[in-house]
Amino acid sequence: MNSSLHHRRIHPRRKVVIIGGGFGGLSAALHLKSALVDVTMVDRRNYHLFQPLLYQVATGSLSPGEIAAPLRSVLNKQKNTRVWLGTVVNVDPESKLVFLEDGATVPYDSLIVATGSQTSYFGHDEWRPWAAGLKTIEEATTIRHKILYAFEVAERATDPLQRRAWLTFVIVGAGPTGVELAGAIGEIARQTLKADFRSINLQETRIILLNGAPRVLMSFPEDLAEKATGSLGRLGVEVKCCAMVQHVDKDGLTFESDGRTDSIAARTVIWAGGVTASPLGRILATRTKADVDKAGRIKVKADMTIPNYPDIYVIGDLASATDASGRALPGLAQVAMQGGRYAAESILRRVKGLPALPPFRYFDKGTLAVVGRAAAVADVFGAHISGLLAWLVWALIHLMYLITFQSRILVFVQWAVQDLTFSRGARLITGIAPTDFNFDQEVSDLRRAAGLEKEPVTAHSGTQRSLPNEPGPNG
């Protein structure tokens, strides 16, 4: 008799619940394709998001659909797996139940928690409306709105100080996300939009990259960080290190550096300065009495489980794990994917009655960051490369890791067109952002100050955003 069939007749199929459909959760689900387990994936979104390319949505290179894939579509051939759209609000580790916001409960025998992280403002969440983070599609489209809207407003502004503030972009945080955003905005100002406006000189655009650390890309070797700084400089990006932000509002920000406090008038501030654990991570830590690190990540054992709870695996950005030398594992996609595979294999070995896996060991394939067109830095298996070669490696790896074949083709075509023409096809202003202001009122005030108040104003009144030839909210 077939051993797996015999096992199913004697033992019920083990129930595995995965919370989160990111890199870690999806990797676990794909490796749990087995008749020995029933898998339920729960996510508050119905799609898997390829976060490393989210900055390209924020800067108009790609559309959201090109870097996201429906979870049901990805897993539709895996008959032992079902996908639930829902928000997990609690976990009872004693009764082995997961509670959803809609009132449903999901029982489990093994639980994999891969809910990732969210933007951290280091105790200043009041800055969030004026300094958008970059962790979700919604945040990416908000940033795209802010960037493109800033150029449109500057085109209409007549006051030099107001125009300068709208043409100033500040990115807080100089990790890979901050560096990639700064480089992309530099390309937008100096290449993509250079022939699109008539009243503004785009060479006056200021792009400022603020970092609290002594250099950019602290997780990279120093020589690569220096090359990245040089590439940023050629795109007109000003890099200010050892700068700690003190305040952010609609008019800009203040920061402290070298014992001195300075202010920057900027209507566009983007936050890439840090992350913290997801809210569910804090709940799970409380319920299991697990220790957490300063970012709120759960400290896990060498087998990626919570101490005293061998059936609860925590992977990806939510896990505080170390390598063989005791160094903390970075919050990278490849760490999450390897963790997901490890958790899945551990569960299957337990179901089959096989010996446990050895402790999790992260295989570091390297780190990459792109600065601009044909400019990147990469630390690949200890080899330090930069420039065009690093950019080609970066592009190839990112194409390979996109989940669907369709996304790979679409992204490749978009990149080819962009590199040949410098055009960014997704330069659409949609929705509103907190930094919008009543453009009609501002123009009217300027006209009144110039003695033109009796001249009719043709723009629609009362709209949040009424650019030339743009209809109001009712058409």
N, C-alpha and C positions, 0 to 999 in steps of 0.2 A: 504494500500500500504506500502511496505517495506520502512522504513524511509531513509535508506542509498540510495536506488534506487531513491526515491523522491528527495533527496538532489542532486544526480548526474544529474537529469534532469533539475533542476533549476540552479545549479551552475556548471561551468566547474571544472574539477579536478585541485586541487591546484598543481602547479609545485614546487617541492622541489629539489634543487641542493645541493649535498654534495661534497665538495672538500677534497679529502684525504680518503684513504681506510685503515687507521690504526685502532687502537683500538676504538677511538672515532667515526670516520666516519662509520666504519662497524657496530658498535653497533646502531648508529642512523638508518642506512639503514635497519637493521634487525627488528627494532621496528616500522618501517614505512610500514609494510606489511598491506596495507589497500587499498580498492577500491576507497577511497576518494582522493588519492594523486598519482601523477606520480613522480617517483624519478629518478634522473640522478646522478650517482656517477662518478666523474672525478678524475683520478689519473695518475701520470706519470709512475707508475709501474702497471703491470697487476696482481699483487699479494698482498695479505695481509701478512705482516711479523711479526712474533712473536719475537719482539725485546729482551725480557728478556733472551732468549736463544741464542742470537747472539754471545755471547762470546764463546759458545761451538762450533760454526762454526769456530771462530777465532783460537781455540785451538785444532781443529781436532777431537772433540768428535762426532759432527753431521755434516751432509751435508746440504747445503742451502735448498734443497727441502723438508727436514724433518721438517723445521720450517716455511715454507711459503706455502700458498694456493692460487690458482688462484681466483681472485675476482669473475669472471664470474661463476665459479663452485660453490662458496659459495652461490651466489645469484640467481642461475639459476631457482630455484622453485618460486622465487618471481616475478610474472609476471608484477607487476607494476613498476619494477626497471630495468633500463638499466645501463650498465657500459661503459664508454668512456675512452679510453687510450689517454691521452693528458696532456699537461702542461699548467696550468692556469697562465697567465701573468698579468691579470688586472681584476678589478671588478669595475663596475659603479653602485654605490648604489642608484643613483637617477633614472636611467632608468632600474634598476634591470637586469643587463646583466653581464655575466661572459665571459671573452675573453680568448681564447686559443691561444697558440703559432702558431698553424697551420692556424689561421685566422678565425676559427669558433667562433660563439657566442652562448651562452646558456642563455635563459631567465629564470627567477625564480620569484616565489612569496615568497618563504622562502629559505634562504641560510644558510647552515651549513658549517663552515670553520673549518677543522680539519687537518691542514697541518703539525702539529708537530713542531719539533725543529731540529737544526743541531748543529754540534760541534762548540764550541767557543774557539778560541785561544786568546781571550782577546786583540784583536788588532794586533796580530802577525801571520797573515795568512801565512807569509813566513816560518813558522815552519811546516806547514801542510805536505809537501813532506817527512819530516823526522820523523814525529810523527803522525801516522795515527790515526784517530778517529774511533769510533765504533757505527755508526748509520745505516749503509746499508750493504747489502750482499757483495757489492764490497769492502767495507772497511774491512769486516770480512775476506774475502779471501786474501786481501792484508796483513793483520796482520798474518794470518796463513802462508803465503808465507815467511814473514820476520822471524817468529819464527823458522820454520823448516830450512830455508836457513841458518840461523845463525849457527845452529849446524853442518850443512854440511860443511860450510866454515871453522869453527873451527877445524873440523876433518882433513882438508888439510893444515891448516896454521902451519908453523913451528916456526914462531916468537912468543915468549911467550906473548908479549904485544898485538900483533894483535889478538892472540887467546883469550886472556882475554877480549878484547873489544867485540869480537863476542859472548862470553859466558856471557855477561852482559846485562840484560834486565831491562829497567826502565819503570815503569808505573806511569804516572802523574795523580793524582786524586785518592782519597781513599774513594769514594762512593761505592755503591754496585757493579757497573761495574768494577772499579779498583780493589777492593778486590777479586772479582770472577776471574778476569784475572790473578792476581798475584798468587792466589792459584792454578789455573789450570796450569800455567807455572811451578810452583814448582812441581806439580805432574808429568808433562811431563819430567822434568829433572831428578827427583829422582826415578821415577817408570816406566813410559812408555818407555823411551829410554835407560834405564840403561844397557841393554845388546846389544845395537845396534851399538855401535861405538868401535873402537879399539885404536885410537890415543889420545882421550881426556878423561879426568877424569870429569865426569858430576857432581861430588861433588864440583867442582870448579865453577859451574854456580852461578852467582850472580843475584838475583832478588830483585830489589829495588823499593819500593812503596813510592813515594813522595806525600806529601799532604800539602797544604797551611794552613789547619786548625790544631788545637792542637791535634786532634785524628782522627782515622779512623771512618767511618760510623757516621757522625755527626747527621744524621737524626734518629739514633737509640739511645735507652737508653745507658747510659755510661757503665753499667755492661756488656751489650752485645757487645759493642765495644771492651772492654778489652778482652773478650773471643775470639772474632774474631782475635784480635792482637796476642793472644797466639797461636791460630791455625795456623796463618800465619807463626809465628816463627818456629813452628815445621816442616813446609814445606821449611824452609830455606829462607823465605822472610824477607828482612830488611825493616823496616818501619821508614821513616824519616818524622816527622811532622813539622809544622811551616816552611816549605821550599817553597820558591817562585822561580819559574823558571825564569831565566833571558835570556837564549838563547838556541836554539836547532839547530843543524846542523848534517851533516852526520857522524861526529865523536863522537857525544854525546851531553851533555847539561851542562850548568852551572846553579847553583841555589844559592840563598841567604838564610842563616839560622843563627839566633842568631848574626846578624850583620856581618857575614863572608860569603865570596863567595867561593864556591867549584865547582869543575868540576868532571864529571863522563864520562869516556871513554866508550861509549856504542854504538854499531851499531844497536841496536833495541830499539826504544823509542815508547811507545804507549800512546796516549793521551785520558784520561778519566776525564779531568779536568773541564768541564763545557759545557753548551749548551746555544744557543741563538735562538731567534725566526726564523722561516723560512722566506725567502725573500718575499713571498706573504703576510706574516703578516705585514711587514713594509709598503708594498704598500697599504694594506687594511686600516691600521691605518692612513696613509696620506689621503686616499680618504674619510674616515669618520671623520677625525679630532679627532680620539680617542686617549686617553692617553695610554702610554705604560710604563712598568716598566724598570728597568735597563737592563734586558735581552731582551728587545724588545717585550715582550708579551703584548697583548692587554688587557687593563683593562675593564672588563665586569661588567654588572649589576648583581643583585642577581638572575635574570632569565636567565643568560648566554648570554644576547644580548648586542650589542654595544649601548651605550647611543645615543638616537635620531634615532636609526634604529632597531625597534622592530622585523623586519623580518630577521635580520642577527644574527645568533648564532655563537659564537666562543667557541670551546671546546678543551679539551686535553692540550697538552704542549703549545699551542699557546695562551691559555687564562690565564690571571692573575686574579685569583679569590680567595676569602677568605672564611674561615668557619665562624661559628656563633661567634667565639671569636676574629675574625679579623686576624687570622693567614693565611698566604698564603698556598693554596693547593699545595701539591707536584706534581711533574711531574711523576705520576705513571699510569700504565695501568688501574687500577681500577678507578682512577679519570676520565680518558678519557671515559671509558665505561659507567660509571654512568652519565657523562655529555651528552653522545650521546643519552642515553635512555631518559634523561630529555628533551632534545631538541625535540626528536621525539614525545614524549607524549604532549609537549606543542603545537606543530604544529597541531597534530590531535585534540586536545581539541578546538583549535581555529577554525578549519575547521567544527567541529561539533557544534559550537556555545556554548560550555560549558565554565564555569568559568575558569579563568587562574589557573595554578598550583601555589602552594606556592613557595617561593624562593628555589633555589637549595640547598640541604643539602648533603654534602658528608658523606657517611657511611664508616668510616675507619675500614677495616677488619684487618689491621696490615701490617707490613713490614717484608721482609725476605731477607737474603743474604746467599749464599752458599760459603764456604771457600775451601772445598775440599771433598774428598771421605768421606761420612758419617759425615761431619762436616758442620754445618750451625748455624746461629743465627736467631731467629724469635721473633717478638713482635706481638703476636696474641691476639686481644681483651684485651690488657693490660697484658697478661701473657708472661713472659720472658722465653724462652726456648732455648736450645743450644744443640750441639752435634748431635747424631744420630736421636733423636726424631725431632729436628728442621729440619734436612735434609729430613726425611720422609715427614714432613708437606710440605716443599718446593717442593719436587718431586711430591707429590699428587696434589698440587694446580697448578703447572705448567702443568702437564698432563691434568688436567681438563680444563684449559684455552686455550689449543691448539684448533684451529678452527675445524679441521677435525678429524674424527675417525681414518683415516689412519695414520695421523701424530702422534696421541697418541700411536698407536701400534708400529710404527717404532721407535719413541723416547724411549718408554719403553724397547724395545728389545735392542737398542743400549746401554742404560744405564745399563741393566742387564749384557750384555757382558763385558762392560767396568769395572763394579764393580767387576766382577768375575776374569777378566784377566788383568786389568790395561791397556788394549789395547785401542787405539784410531784409529778407522778404517778410518777416513777421513784425514790422514796425507799426503796430496798430495801437492806438490809445483807446482802451476800453475801461468802462467803470469809472470810479472816482477814487481819489486818494486823499488822505488827511491834509496834504500840503496844497491841494487845490484852493483857489480863492475865487471870489466873484469877479471875473475878468471885466464884465461890463461896468461894474462900479469903479474898478481901478482906472479903466480908460476914461470914464466920465470924470473922475476926480482930476486926472491929468489935463483933460481938455478944459475943465473949469479953471484950473490954475493958469492955463495959457490964454484965458479969455475967449474960449471957443464954446462956452456953455450953451449958446443959443443955436448952434449948428446941430441939426438932427443927428442922432446916433442910430445907425442902421442895424447894429447887432441885436439879437434877441435879448430882451431883458429878463433878469431873474433866473438865468441858468447858472449852474455851477461852472460850466465850461463852454464858452461860446466862441470858438475860434472862427476865422473867416470861412464862410460857406458851409459852416457846420450847423445842422438843425438843433433846436433845443430838444428836451426830453420827450416832447409830444410830436416830434417830426417837423 
